[in-house]
Amino acid sequence: MDVELTGFINTALGAVIALGASAFVEWRRWRRERDQRTRDDRRAAYISFLNATAAASETLINIARGHDSDETAFARAGTVLRDSNVLSKRLELALAADDTVLAEVTRMVVLLRVYRDVVAKGVTYEADEFQEARVAFNEQRDRLTQLMRKTL
C-alpha cells in the first residue's frame, strides 16, 4: 500500500471518528436539555395545581370559620374549584404528569369536592364532619406531593 494512501485513510478515519464522537456528545447534550425542560414543565404544572388546591382549601377554611360570612359565602364554597382554577390546572397536569400522578390528582379533586360539599352545607370548622373532610384532603395532598417529588 502506498504511504500517501495510508496517510489519507488514517486522516479520513480520524475525521469520521471525531465527527461521530462530536455528534454523539451533541445528541447527549440535546437529550439532557430536553429532559430538563420536561422536568421544569412538569414542576411548574405541579406547583400550579398545588397552589390552586391550597387556595381552594384556604377559602373553605375561612368560610367554615366564619371569617368570610357574608350572604354569598356558602355559594362561593360551591364554586371554589372553578374560582381557584383547580379544574383547569388538573387539565394542564393531564399533559405533563404520568398516569400514577394523575390517578392521585383525581383522588385529590374528589376529596376536595367532598370538602367543598361539607362547607357548602354550612358545617362549621369545629364540626367533626368538617375536620374529617379537611384531614382527608390534607393527607391526600401530602401523598400527592411525595409522589410528585419522586417524578422530578
C-alpha positions as CSV (number, residue, x, y, z in Angstrom):
1,M,0.0,0.0,0.0
2,D,1.2,3.4,-0.8
3,V,2.3,5.6,2.1
4,E,0.3,8.5,0.9
5,L,-2.9,6.4,0.7
6,T,-2.3,5.1,4.2
7,G,-2.0,8.6,5.5
8,F,-5.1,9.7,3.7
9,I,-7.1,6.7,5.0
10,N,-5.8,7.4,8.6
11,T,-6.8,11.0,8.3
12,A,-10.2,10.2,6.9
13,L,-10.8,7.5,9.6
14,G,-9.8,10.0,12.3
15,A,-12.2,12.6,10.9
16,V,-15.1,10.1,10.8
17,I,-14.4,9.1,14.4
18,A,-14.2,12.7,15.5
19,L,-17.4,13.6,13.7
20,G,-19.2,10.6,15.2
21,A,-17.9,11.4,18.7
22,S,-19.0,15.1,18.3
23,A,-22.4,14.1,17.0
24,F,-22.8,11.7,19.9
25,V,-21.8,14.3,22.5
26,E,-24.2,16.8,20.9
27,W,-27.0,14.3,20.9
28,R,-26.4,13.6,24.6
29,R,-26.4,17.3,25.4
30,W,-29.6,17.9,23.5
31,R,-31.3,14.9,25.3
32,R,-30.2,16.1,28.7
33,E,-31.6,19.6,28.0
34,R,-34.9,18.2,26.7
35,D,-35.2,16.1,29.8
36,Q,-34.6,19.1,32.0
37,R,-37.2,21.2,30.1
38,T,-39.7,18.3,30.6
39,R,-38.9,18.2,34.3
40,D,-39.2,22.0,34.5
41,D,-42.6,22.0,32.7
42,R,-43.8,19.2,35.0
43,R,-42.7,21.0,38.1
44,A,-44.5,24.2,37.0
45,A,-47.7,22.2,36.4
46,Y,-47.4,20.5,39.8
47,I,-46.8,23.8,41.6
48,S,-49.7,25.5,39.8
49,F,-52.1,22.7,40.7
50,L,-51.0,22.5,44.3
51,N,-51.3,26.3,44.7
52,A,-54.8,26.2,43.2
53,T,-55.9,23.5,45.7
54,A,-54.3,25.4,48.6
55,A,-56.2,28.5,47.6
56,A,-59.4,26.4,47.5
57,S,-58.7,24.9,50.9
58,E,-58.0,28.3,52.4
59,T,-61.3,29.7,51.1
60,L,-63.2,26.7,52.5
61,I,-61.5,27.1,55.9
62,N,-62.3,30.8,56.0
63,I,-65.9,30.2,55.2
64,A,-66.2,27.3,57.8
65,R,-64.6,29.5,60.5
66,G,-67.0,32.3,59.8
67,H,-64.3,34.8,58.7
68,D,-65.9,35.0,55.3
69,S,-69.5,35.2,56.5
70,D,-71.4,37.4,54.0
71,E,-74.6,36.1,52.4
72,T,-72.7,34.7,49.4
73,A,-70.1,32.7,51.4
74,F,-71.8,29.3,51.0
75,A,-72.4,29.9,47.3
76,R,-68.7,30.7,46.9
77,A,-67.9,27.4,48.7
78,G,-69.9,25.7,45.9
79,T,-67.8,27.3,43.2
80,V,-64.5,27.1,44.9
81,L,-63.0,24.6,42.5
82,R,-63.8,26.7,39.5
83,D,-62.9,30.0,41.2
84,S,-59.5,28.7,42.3
85,N,-58.8,27.1,38.9
86,V,-58.4,23.6,40.3
87,L,-60.1,22.0,37.3
88,S,-58.1,23.9,34.7
89,K,-54.9,23.2,36.5
90,R,-55.8,19.5,36.6
91,L,-56.2,19.6,32.8
92,E,-52.7,21.1,32.5
93,L,-51.4,18.1,34.6
94,A,-53.0,15.7,32.1
95,L,-50.4,16.9,29.6
96,A,-47.4,16.9,31.9
97,A,-47.8,14.2,34.5
98,D,-47.7,10.4,34.3
99,D,-50.7,8.1,34.9
100,T,-49.8,7.4,38.5
101,V,-49.7,11.1,39.4
102,L,-52.9,11.7,37.5
103,A,-54.7,9.0,39.5
104,E,-53.7,10.6,42.7
105,V,-54.6,14.1,41.4
106,T,-58.1,12.8,40.5
107,R,-58.4,11.3,44.0
108,M,-57.4,14.7,45.5
109,V,-60.1,16.5,43.4
110,V,-62.7,14.0,44.6
111,L,-61.7,14.7,48.2
112,L,-61.7,18.5,47.6
113,R,-65.3,18.1,46.2
114,V,-66.3,16.3,49.4
115,Y,-64.6,19.0,51.5
116,R,-66.4,21.7,49.4
117,D,-69.8,20.0,49.8
118,V,-69.4,19.8,53.6
119,V,-68.6,23.6,53.8
120,A,-71.4,24.4,51.3
121,K,-73.9,22.7,53.7
122,G,-72.9,25.2,56.4
123,V,-70.9,22.8,58.5
124,T,-68.6,24.8,60.8
125,Y,-64.8,24.4,61.4
126,E,-65.2,22.8,64.8
127,A,-67.6,20.1,63.5
128,D,-66.3,16.5,63.1
129,E,-67.6,16.3,59.6
130,F,-65.6,19.3,58.6
131,Q,-62.4,18.1,60.3
132,E,-62.7,14.6,58.7
133,A,-63.0,16.2,55.2
134,R,-60.2,18.6,55.8
135,V,-57.8,15.9,57.2
136,A,-58.6,13.5,54.3
137,F,-57.9,16.3,51.8
138,N,-54.6,17.3,53.6
139,E,-53.4,13.7,53.8
140,Q,-54.1,13.2,50.1
141,R,-52.2,16.4,49.3
142,D,-49.2,15.1,51.3
143,R,-49.3,11.8,49.4
144,L,-49.6,13.5,46.1
145,T,-46.7,15.9,46.9
146,Q,-44.5,13.0,47.8
147,L,-45.4,11.2,44.6
148,M,-44.8,14.4,42.6
149,R,-41.3,14.8,44.1
150,K,-40.4,11.3,43.0
151,T,-41.1,12.1,39.4
152,L,-39.0,15.2,39.3
